[in-house]
Amino acid sequence: MPILRPFRALRYDPEAVGDLAAVVSPPYDVISPDEQRRLLDRHPRNVVRLDLPPDEPGDAPDDRYRRAARTFAEWRSNGTLRKDPRPAVYVYEQRYTLPGSDAERVGRGFFARLRLEPFGPGAGILPHERTLSGPKEDRYRLLRATGANFSPIVGLFDDPSGRAAELLAAIAATPADVELRDDDGVLHRLWIVPAGGGGAAEARGVAGGGGAAGGEGPAEGAARVDPATELLELAGREPITIADGHHRYETALRYRDERRMTRTCEEDPAFDYVLALLLEARHHPPTVLPTHRVVLGLGEGGVERLHRGLADFFAVAPVAEADLLRRFGTAAAQPDRGGGRFGLATRRGTFLLEARREAFEPFLPRGGEALRRLDVTLLGVALERLCDLDASAIAAGGRLHYTKSAAEAVELVRSGANGADAAFLLEPTPVADIVAVARDGDVMPQKSTYFYPKPVTGLVLNPLEW
């Protein structure tokens, strides 16, 4: 089972930097070059200088990583970053509007250290996607230079008792230690919950429940469990599925193994762990946005072949464009989403497709039932059989454009921009299906999930030291 620990985070001192919203950033892997420059200009001590250090003219290959390490050391010494005095977990809340709708949602979890272990049968940490060598090498060089995690991996844990959700809600009902709003309008709030009882949790009146199911308190005379320790115990009862941060996780494993080769007598070293944001996935599952596919370069003949073959795999119904965008242009939860329904737009019109699952059976990839029933798996078969786009053609690039916006996908086809000939619109992948695929030991196709909103980088940093 997973092993989780409290830790002493490094955090920005507001007296040193002023507005905390000016020094945080999105995760490194969603920052465009233009946004990187904007963040660098926003504040001289924005965390992007550590997590996505910019290149400078005349740089040797590792200079930007060494520069990040020097900046990190300087900010620690001059009081920009201060280390909390006691180990804690850091409860985190995001309040946001669902893209494409007016619906408001709240997501909660907590930051802690997660003990690293290799993936494999019986492991307590489960992946759901494959990684690429380039991003892993970048993260490894940064980790080796700085000895710290600046942005977390995101893990999903399951607590059938509901006790974790209850604890998180109780803590979130108290005044936050940190509160800021990002450029997308997402409200981020953070609470410091010291481990071992007392401190902020006791002051807020958040009672530990001794780990009892359903939130019952401990029996008379039993040792009281503080909220931080109880959250760690609840999240570690079942395997944790990585939602975001597979590259960071595998990089941390590589770094751990390298450090172990030179280790002498240190017990339970900090480099055996990685910074993790743990989200409770059952009672308040995080939002997953779909990634729509736009097929490029089919030509008139390819579009004709696509339309001729649709009935072999789908029930096809013409639909007004406005109705199609209303259905697929919002992340609002459909009670039956993930049920094999797709939108299609070509210059011949817009259509609603419903998969005839028996037609897909001979072409589905090997793997567990959870993987084989995914909408993205079905669409992969359809792209190969109807558009001559197999996995190797997709990996080579140039034939698919990915977008979170259904309206953008349809407009690309209407205009024919970049050779766009067909847009396939998807519903979000249910969180339960992601967890099921990971527990079967399978990985999902490329661009299957996009968790929203992303945790902001810079609220808590994890130095690999106790």
C-alpha angles and dihedrals in degrees: 000000000000119000116218129186137187115239144190105255127207109232136179115264106230090209089060100043107021116211108037091206087068095058103043125082143185116271113289095248096062097046115108121210090255092051091047090056091047092052092048089053094045096068133353090229100045111145091239086082087067104034100036105017112195125240117246129203112279095017118160114223097273100031096102091054092049089048090053089051092052091047091049092051091047094051091050093050097044096049099254088121122033129189117233113245098229135039110259145159115240115223111212132196132186123194114193147152116251109249112256095017144060093243116124124214138185125211124191137185140126140251119239141142116274119204111238122239133164120262117253145099112333094011120147092220118063128193125208102189142042123250134225126230097229098060091042092055091050092051092045094054091049093048092047091051098045106027092218143097111234098176126032134236110239118231132186120220130186122224111175091183093066090223094121092053089049093052093046091050092049092052092045089055089068128075111285123238091218129023129173141150122226131216092271092055095253113148112221120196130181133194124192109221110185117217118238098043132275122063122075097348094055092043089055092050094241106155125211115231102205091248093286118158115254093023098283115158124246120281117265110284094015119129112266115239116215119230095251094053092044092052090051091049094047093049092049099054095089135026115286118231117216108234098175133005106049090147092051091048095051090044090053089051091053091048091048092052091049092050092047090060090065098034117121117178106335113132121213094354120203091239088069087073139062131207109260137182107211116206124194103234105188109056099026106019116191121252117264117197121207121239111220122213125227114193115217131203102014093133124201092296092052093049089050091052091048092054093045092054100043095089090057090068108017145041100238125208125174112235135182114262091237091054091047092052091045090056099042101024095077133061090218109138116259111206090226100033116147088044100127099272122138139173121229129195125184130152086267092066144279125294143183113228126199116191119241093215096197089061091057097049098089091052103042118117122251115269143085126321092257092061095042094054096050117119090228089054092051091047090051089058091047093050091051097045099038104029103027090242109139125170094273092051091050092047090051089061132216098088102073132049118196125209138166090213119085090192091055091049093052093044092052089056094045091053096037089226113176090000094298108172107160137019123203113199121203138197118235118277108247114245090231089060092051091053091046092053091050093048090053088057093246131126127222127242119268117287094013098136140029114181114210135239103022118224111258115248118231104041093100128009123195116219109197093239134086 
